[in-house]
Amino acid sequence: MGQIALPAFFCTLALDSIKIRGHNHSGFLAMSKKTLPLIQTFFIIYLLPAFLNISPPCLWAMEKVSFKTYPQTGITVPNPMEIAKLPRGKTYQVNHKAFSLQFFFNEKDIFGIILKRNKRRPIHFRWCLFRSCEESQYDYIKVIAEAFNPPFDDGFFSLPYPSYLPYGFQGIEFSSPD
């Protein structure tokens, strides 16, 4: 009555340790004092590493959301965009589901700042040969930020124009591949 069903391994170790002391107690109280450290040891050795390996986003299936707002200082532009349609001397803003950034385009180079980003996803930039930014073998792709690597929020980036190429570009696109 009132017995706990423990694996045979724990019961044998507990009974052997009781007999070594010279006491032949076979009741529940004598066994529970001896098996408690064994259960704790089992938990620490086998179960704790398994629990630590599971991260909270996997356990709860939640994604981090930022409610931080930024002042609208740039002109919001579509992504991808045609270079010829960008007003000159202005700051532009791109809002993507994985990032928000502002940039300045001086007809040659691009200078920008990342306002907000999902650190689990990279940010890529593409100089497009065609205005519609359909893929071409002549597109020039540059990585702004790798996953979990800088620049992070409020991080500066610059993209020099590839002047060594014998052709020009008509569009630009910021993306974040999965």
Residue pairs with C-beta under 8 A, 6 or more apart in sequence:
2 28
3 28
4 28
4 32
6 14
6 35
10 35
10 38
10 39
10 42
11 31
11 35
13 34
13 35
13 38
14 31
14 34
14 35
14 38
15 26
15 31
17 34
18 24
18 25
18 30
18 31
18 34
23 30
25 31
56 62
57 63
57 64
64 118
66 116
68 116
70 100
70 115
70 116
72 93
73 91
73 93
73 102
74 90
74 91
74 92
74 93
74 102
74 103
75 87
75 90
75 91
75 92
75 93
76 92
76 93
76 94
76 95
77 86
77 92
77 93
77 94
79 94
79 95
79 96
79 173
79 174
79 175
80 126
80 128
80 132
80 133
80 171
80 172
80 173
81 92
81 171
81 172
81 173
82 131
82 170
82 171
83 105
83 169
83 170
83 171
83 172
84 131
84 170
86 92
86 105
88 107
90 104
91 102
91 103
91 104
92 102
92 103
92 104
92 105
93 100
93 101
93 102
93 115
94 100
94 101
94 102
94 103
94 174
96 174
96 175
96 176
97 176
98 117
98 118
98 121
98 123
98 176
99 114
99 115
99 116
99 117
99 118
99 121
99 123
99 174
99 176
100 114
100 115
100 116
100 117
101 112
101 113
101 114
101 115
101 117
101 123
101 174
102 112
102 113
102 115
103 110
103 111
103 112
103 113
104 110
104 111
104 112
105 172
108 161
108 163
109 158
109 159
109 160
109 161
110 125
110 158
110 159
110 172
111 156
111 157
111 158
111 159
112 156
112 157
112 158
112 159
113 154
113 155
113 156
113 157
114 123
114 144
114 145
114 151
114 152
114 153
114 154
114 155
114 157
115 153
115 154
116 153
117 123
117 145
117 152
117 153
118 176
119 147
119 148
119 152
120 147
120 148
121 147
121 176
121 177
121 178
122 143
122 144
122 145
122 146
122 147
122 176
122 177
123 143
123 144
123 145
123 174
123 175
123 176
124 141
124 142
124 143
124 144
124 174
124 175
124 176
124 177
125 141
125 142
125 143
125 144
125 159
125 172
125 173
125 174
125 175
126 133
126 139
126 140
126 141
126 142
126 172
126 173
126 174
126 175
127 139
127 140
127 141
127 142
127 161
127 162
127 169
127 171
127 172
128 134
128 136
128 139
128 169
128 170
128 171
128 172
128 173
129 136
129 138
129 139
129 167
129 169
129 170
129 171
130 136
130 170
130 171
131 170
131 171
132 171
133 171
133 172
133 173
138 167
140 162
140 165
140 169
142 159
144 151
144 157
144 159
144 174
145 151
145 152
145 155
145 157
151 157
